[in-house]
Amino acid sequence: MAVQIPLTAQNSETPLREPLRVLMLTHSVYVRDVRVRRYAEYLAHEGHFVDVVCLASEDGSNQSRHPRVGVYPIPMARSRKQRLGLVYNWALSAVMMFLSVSRLDIKWNYDLVHIHNMPDFLVFCALLPKLRGCPLILNIHDAVPELARSKLRLPSDHPLIRIQVFLEKISVRFSNHIITSTYEFKRRLVERGARPDKITVITNAPDCRIFRPDNNRRTRRVDRDYFTLLYVGTVAFRYGLHVLVKALSLLRPQIPHVRLLVYTKILHEGKDLDDCTAQAKSLGVSDIFQVHAPVPLEDMPEIMQSADIGVYPALCDCHMNHALSLKIPEMACIGLPIVATRLSVLEEIFGDDAMAFVPPENPQALATKIVELYHSPRIMECLAENALKKCEALSWENQYTEYRQVLESLVGRTLS
């Protein structure tokens, strides 16, 4: 059964004398992008009006989930593109979004525009609002130069990376304020010329309306037919699914009823998923390597509760070492034990008492750790309990308070 967002958070409205009208812009499918939905729906719950320009869902379904949130998808769906295909995709979508933003701004005269990267240059789609004095927030969820280095495996002085640095710099300058997700990302932005006082860190935290620790604590059933490993999110080489598939072949003789469930972020993940599927077939584990299409966000808690271990086998590089995947705190909030690559960002937030760490790109070590936990249910429970405690400290309510303060400083008045 899917989690239902409580009516107090979904339909009720807090009366305001002067509600804001906010426009958000994202190169993603809004209904599945929890980061954007949290901002939009929390604002809407307080009585503000929010419009979202985004990509179309694969089935063309309506993406609005709140009466005060209007969703305006461009006629383009999300897909994994490579090199020139990615550039073309971004450029074409930017043109479409520029036209949509301009049309909507003429109609509604927005108080503020909040742009979610990637890419950074989407901020220029809000040129018309900017020219009339509307403040712009650029939300840098991922530092694009480092992400490009990670994805393309290029050195920092490569011309393509220099271009990304340039685009980031002009996008930051064009914006009135920057939000980013980690202090390491903020440090890098400052090193590249951004003013520290122009940047606010708002950490990725679970949406407590959906991932509710009080109601969704996981109880491990010993009578399951399978021992289920769960991988959720983007399938790209840097996320290390291929490492997990190799580990799966090592696990099968030791955990006969093991299986791996993969829930992808988008419908067409592309070559990296195809490579993992072929790898699973060649290793003789294709029957226990199960790939599922994206599911509604509200269905994810039940999926996480039904698993035994969540796995995050990301590679360690200049980007992944400092990027916090939202799926990590979501799994922690549900009470799911997590085995993850030892990354600086995870060590800082969770530590060894809350997460089972393994070295990067080491299928044998990953398999050994999973077998260890399989034979030690109490250790699994302790990891889950400690991760939940640390996850609760992130508190999206606290993060949202920071966001409201940013909005108040930009629009020049209190919001309640």
Secondary structure, DSSP 4 states (H G I P E B T S, - for coil): -PPPPPHHHHT-----SS--EEEEEEEEEGGG-HHHHHHHHHHHHTT-EEEEEEEEPTT------STTEEEEEEEEE-----THHHHHHHHHHHHHHHHHHHHHHHHH--SEEEEEPSSGGGGGGGHHHHHTT--EEEEESS-HHHHHHHHHT--TTSHHHHHHHHHHHHHHHHSSEEEES-HHHHHHHHHTT--GGGEEE------TTTS-TTT------TT-S-EEEEEEE---GGGTHHHHHHHHHHHTTTSTTEEEEEEESSS---HHHHHHHHHHHHTT-GGGEEEE----GGGHHHHHHT-SEEEE----STTTTT---THHHHHHHHT--EEEE--HHHHHHT-TTTSEEE-TT-HHHHHHHHHHHHT-HHHHHHHHHHHHHHHHTT-HHHHHHHHHHHHHHHHTS---
